[in-house]
Amino acid sequence: MTRTIVITGADSGIGKVTAALAEAHGWKVIRADLRGGDVQVDLATPQGRSDFVAGVTALVGDRLDAVVACAGVASPTPLTLQVNYFGAIATLEGMRPLLAKGTSPRAIGISSFASVMQPDSELVEACLSGDEAAALRVAEDKNPAIYYASSKAALARWMRHQAITANWAGAGILLNGIAPGIIETPMTQPMLDDKARRAQLEQQVPMPIGRHGQPQEVAELLLWLASPANSLMVGQMIFIDGGAEATVRGDTVW
């Protein structure tokens, strides 16, 4: 039976490469993105999130085998919280009823190595409260530079909390996350092209392998996590970062 997967943020970067790899493996891919794809929606808005669920359902019926919540932005604006956290949560929760009827259902969210780079605890807790308007009000008094790390930390914690519940693991849906380091994508390229910003980024995200990652490398991991071969992993956050997390956190986490 052909495996069906939904990938958000599928028009560029990691999402685009993952979609192509899934198709190369014979999977049916539903692409969702702000700029195009099979389902064109804005996951920063409540209406866009509802349209996403309706659009996917219209294409797949009442069952789905896998979802990768890959859509994300890195902007010093509230949009980062709206897409990276609330949009990702809406994606995963919106697909959960369809996954519950799928074959070996799997769900993956994209966090980031940035999630360990001093996220703002008040903003993270505000996101986890589930009140988007309140979280955005909290963000107004914060340095926009912490929006990205905070959004990714909140997403990682949400996935860890939810993965082991009756709605996910109890329903046979394996939910996990990944945390990439510096990956060369259209989102990161402007930073990498700026000598000063590149140096700062590489200092913050030390990758002992001596190079940045490529979207294909991340896509391979995502596809395995979305496959039946991943049969026992639940609630894990996998750092695919060339050694950055081990370098920075060392013995504080194992």
C-alpha positions as CSV (number, residue, x, y, z in Angstrom):
1,M,0.0,0.0,0.0
2,T,1.3,3.5,-0.9
3,R,2.2,5.5,2.1
4,T,0.7,9.0,2.3
5,I,2.6,11.9,4.0
6,V,1.8,15.5,4.5
7,I,4.7,18.0,4.6
8,T,4.3,21.6,5.5
9,G,6.8,24.2,4.4
10,A,7.3,21.9,1.3
11,D,8.1,24.7,-1.1
12,S,11.7,25.3,0.0
13,G,14.5,24.1,2.2
14,I,14.2,20.9,4.2
15,G,10.6,20.5,3.5
16,K,11.1,20.6,-0.3
17,V,13.9,18.1,-0.2
18,T,12.0,15.8,2.1
19,A,9.0,15.8,-0.2
20,A,11.1,14.9,-3.2
21,L,12.8,12.1,-1.2
22,A,9.5,10.7,-0.1
23,E,8.2,10.7,-3.7
24,A,11.4,8.9,-4.7
25,H,10.5,6.2,-2.2
26,G,7.1,5.8,-3.8
27,W,5.1,7.7,-1.2
28,K,2.2,9.9,-2.0
29,V,3.1,13.4,-0.8
30,I,0.7,16.2,0.0
31,R,2.7,19.5,0.0
32,A,1.4,22.4,2.0
33,D,3.0,25.9,1.9
34,L,2.3,29.6,2.0
35,R,3.5,30.0,-1.6
36,G,2.1,27.0,-3.3
37,G,1.8,23.2,-3.2
38,D,-1.3,21.0,-3.0
39,V,-2.6,23.0,-0.1
40,Q,-1.7,26.7,-0.1
41,V,-2.4,28.2,3.3
42,D,-1.0,30.7,5.9
43,L,-0.3,28.7,9.1
44,A,0.3,31.9,11.0
45,T,-3.5,32.5,11.1
46,P,-6.4,30.6,12.6
47,Q,-8.2,30.6,9.3
48,G,-5.1,29.3,7.5
49,R,-4.8,26.5,10.0
50,S,-8.5,25.5,9.5
51,D,-8.1,25.7,5.7
52,F,-5.0,23.4,6.0
53,V,-7.0,20.7,7.8
54,A,-9.9,21.0,5.4
55,G,-7.6,21.0,2.3
56,V,-5.6,18.0,3.4
57,T,-8.8,16.1,4.4
58,A,-10.3,16.8,0.9
59,L,-7.2,15.2,-0.7
60,V,-6.6,12.2,1.6
61,G,-10.0,11.4,2.9
62,D,-10.2,10.3,6.5
63,R,-6.8,8.6,6.9
64,L,-3.1,9.6,6.8
65,D,0.1,7.8,7.5
66,A,2.6,10.5,8.4
67,V,3.0,14.3,8.8
68,V,6.1,16.5,9.0
69,A,5.5,19.9,10.4
70,C,8.3,21.6,8.7
71,A,7.0,25.1,8.0
72,G,9.0,27.7,9.9
73,V,10.4,31.2,9.8
74,A,13.2,33.1,11.5
75,S,12.0,36.7,11.8
76,P,12.4,39.2,14.6
77,T,8.6,39.6,14.6
78,P,5.7,37.8,16.3
79,L,5.2,35.8,13.0
80,T,8.0,33.5,14.3
81,L,5.8,32.5,17.2
82,Q,2.7,32.2,15.1
83,V,4.2,29.9,12.6
84,N,6.9,28.0,14.5
85,Y,4.8,27.2,17.6
86,F,1.1,27.8,17.1
87,G,1.2,26.8,13.4
88,A,3.2,23.7,14.1
89,I,0.9,22.6,16.9
90,A,-2.2,23.2,14.8
91,T,-0.6,21.1,12.0
92,L,0.1,18.2,14.3
93,E,-3.1,18.3,16.2
94,G,-5.1,18.9,13.0
95,M,-3.7,15.8,11.4
96,R,-4.0,13.6,14.5
97,P,-7.6,12.3,13.8
98,L,-6.4,11.3,10.3
99,L,-3.3,9.7,11.6
100,A,-5.3,7.6,14.1
101,K,-6.8,5.8,11.1
102,G,-3.5,5.5,9.2
103,T,-1.1,2.6,8.9
104,S,1.9,2.8,11.3
105,P,1.1,6.5,11.8
106,R,4.1,8.8,12.5
107,A,4.4,12.6,13.2
108,I,7.5,14.7,13.3
109,G,8.0,18.4,14.3
110,I,11.0,20.5,13.5
111,S,12.6,22.2,16.5
112,S,16.2,23.5,16.4
113,F,19.5,23.6,18.1
114,A,18.4,27.1,18.9
115,S,16.0,25.6,21.4
116,V,18.9,25.2,23.9
117,M,20.3,28.7,23.3
118,Q,18.8,30.5,26.3
119,P,15.1,30.7,25.3
120,D,13.0,33.1,27.3
121,S,11.2,30.9,30.0
122,E,8.3,33.3,30.4
123,L,7.6,33.3,26.7
124,V,8.0,29.6,26.4
125,E,5.4,29.1,29.2
126,A,3.1,31.6,27.6
127,C,3.2,29.6,24.4
128,L,2.6,26.3,26.3
129,S,-0.5,27.8,27.9
130,G,-2.2,27.6,24.6
131,D,-3.4,31.2,24.6
132,E,-1.9,32.6,21.4
133,A,-3.1,36.2,22.0
134,A,-1.6,36.2,25.5
135,A,1.7,34.8,24.3
136,L,1.9,37.5,21.7
137,R,1.2,40.1,24.4
138,V,4.1,38.7,26.4
139,A,6.3,38.8,23.3
140,E,5.7,42.5,23.0
141,D,7.9,43.2,26.0
142,K,10.7,40.8,25.0
143,N,13.7,41.2,22.8
144,P,12.7,39.9,19.3
145,A,16.0,38.2,19.1
146,I,14.7,35.5,21.4
147,Y,11.5,34.7,19.5
148,Y,13.1,32.0,17.4
149,A,14.8,30.0,20.2
150,S,11.7,30.4,22.4
151,S,9.3,29.2,19.7
152,K,11.5,26.1,19.1
153,A,11.9,25.4,22.8
154,A,8.2,25.6,23.3
155,L,7.5,23.2,20.4
156,A,10.1,20.7,21.7
157,R,8.5,20.7,25.1
158,W,5.0,20.4,23.7
159,M,6.0,17.4,21.7
160,R,7.7,15.7,24.7
161,H,4.6,16.3,26.8
162,Q,2.1,15.1,24.2
163,A,4.0,12.2,22.6
164,I,3.4,9.9,25.6
165,T,-0.3,10.7,26.1
166,A,-3.3,8.5,25.2
167,N,-4.0,10.7,22.2
168,W,-0.6,10.0,20.6
169,A,1.3,7.0,21.8
170,G,-1.9,5.5,23.2
171,A,-3.5,5.7,19.8
172,G,-0.4,4.2,18.1
173,I,0.8,7.5,16.7
174,L,4.5,7.9,17.3
175,L,5.4,11.6,17.7
176,N,9.0,12.8,17.7
177,G,11.0,15.8,16.9
178,I,14.4,16.8,15.4
179,A,16.6,19.7,16.2
180,P,18.9,20.7,13.3
181,G,22.1,22.7,13.6
182,I,23.2,25.1,10.8
183,I,21.6,23.7,7.6
184,E,22.2,25.5,4.3
185,T,18.7,26.5,3.3
186,P,17.1,29.6,1.8
187,M,16.2,30.6,5.4
188,T,19.8,30.5,6.7
189,Q,21.5,31.7,3.5
190,P,21.3,35.4,4.2
191,M,23.0,34.9,7.5
192,L,25.7,32.7,6.0
193,D,26.3,35.2,3.2
194,D,27.0,38.0,5.8
195,K,30.6,37.5,7.1
196,A,29.9,38.9,10.5
197,R,26.6,37.2,11.1
198,R,28.1,33.9,9.8
199,A,30.9,34.1,12.3
200,Q,28.5,34.8,15.2
201,L,26.2,32.0,14.1
202,E,29.1,29.5,13.9
203,Q,30.3,30.6,17.4
204,Q,26.8,30.0,18.8
205,V,26.4,26.7,17.0
206,P,29.8,25.0,17.0
207,M,29.8,22.0,14.7
208,P,32.9,19.9,15.3
209,I,32.5,18.1,12.0
210,G,33.8,21.3,10.4
211,R,30.9,22.0,8.0
212,H,27.3,23.0,7.8
213,G,24.5,20.5,7.2
214,Q,22.6,19.9,3.9
215,P,18.8,19.6,3.6
216,Q,19.2,16.1,2.1
217,E,20.9,14.9,5.3
218,V,18.0,16.1,7.4
219,A,15.4,14.7,4.9
220,E,16.9,11.2,5.3
221,L,16.3,11.3,9.0
222,L,12.8,12.7,8.7
223,L,11.8,10.0,6.2
224,W,13.0,7.3,8.5
225,L,11.1,8.8,11.5
226,A,8.0,8.9,9.3
227,S,8.4,5.3,8.2
228,P,7.2,2.0,9.8
229,A,10.8,1.2,10.4
230,N,10.6,3.7,13.3
231,S,8.6,1.4,15.5
232,L,9.7,2.2,19.1
233,M,10.8,5.8,19.3
234,V,8.4,8.1,21.1
235,G,8.8,11.6,22.4
236,Q,12.5,12.0,21.4
237,M,14.2,15.2,20.3
238,I,17.0,14.2,17.9
239,F,19.8,16.7,17.4
240,I,21.1,16.5,13.9
241,D,23.7,19.2,14.3
242,G,27.2,18.0,13.6
243,G,28.0,17.7,17.3
244,A,26.8,21.2,18.4
245,E,24.5,20.1,21.2
246,A,27.1,17.7,22.6
247,T,29.7,20.5,22.5
248,V,27.5,23.1,24.2
249,R,25.7,21.0,26.8
250,G,28.2,18.2,27.4
251,D,27.6,16.3,30.6
252,T,24.6,18.4,31.7
253,V,22.3,16.2,29.5
254,W,22.7,12.6,28.4
